[in-house]
């Protein structure tokens, strides 16, 4: 089994099978999650200094900050899943 990678912007990739959720960073509960992840050293910032537009929750408990829209990430995940289904 090969690991499928999803492009999350600026040359950064995340393993598609590790992503549990893609959420917007604006709400208070998400901000609390971000603070907790930073305290536990489980926060990964791949925005390259740009505004955070999406937060990816990984199965390891890590949170990844991305500078692309959540819809874009979801679309890339869906196209990755469809490509995998046609390969089988």
N, C-alpha and C positions, 0 to 999 in steps of 0.2 A: 504494500500500500504506500503510495506516495503522498507527501504532504502538499496540499494545495495552498498557495499563498494569495492573499488579497492585498492589492496595492492601496495603501492608506495615505498616499501623498508624499511628494518630495523624495522619492526613492526608497520609501519605507514600506515594508510588507509585514503582514501578520498571518499566522497560520489560520486558515478559514475554519478548521474543525475545533479551534480553541475559543472562538467568539461565541458568547452566550447571548449578548444583547448589544444593541447600538442605541444610545440615548442622547438626548440634548443636554447640555451642561447647565441650563438656566435655573432649574428648580432647587429649592432648599434641600430636599432629600439627596439630590445628586451632589450638591456642594458638600454635604456632610460625608457622603461616601468618598469624595475626593480628599477631604481633610483626613479621614481615617486611613485611606490608602497611602497618603503621603507620610503619615505618622509611622506606618508599618513598612515604609520603603517599598511599596508595591505600586507606585505611580510612575508611568512611563510617558514622557512628553515627546511626541513626534511632530509637533506643530512647527518647529524651526522658527520660533519667535512670532508666529502669526496667531490670530485669534482662534481659540478653541471653539469648534462648531459641533464636534461629536465626541462622545465618550464611549469607548468600547470596553465592555465587561468581559474578562476572560475567565475560563474555568479554573484557573489557578488563583483567582482572587485579585489579580492585577487589573488596574484600570489604565487604559491607553487613551491619551488625549490626541485627537486628530484635528487638522485644520480644514477638513472637507466635510460637506454636509452629510448628515446621517442617511439621507435618501440615496446619496451617491454610494456610500459604503454598502447599504442594503442592496442596491442594484448590482453592485459588483459581486456581492455574495450570491445573489440569485443567479446571475449569469454563470458564476463558477459552479453552482449546484446543477444547473441545466446542462452545462458542458460535461460534468461528471456523469450525469444520467445517460447522455447520448454515447459516452465512451464505453459504457458497460454492456 
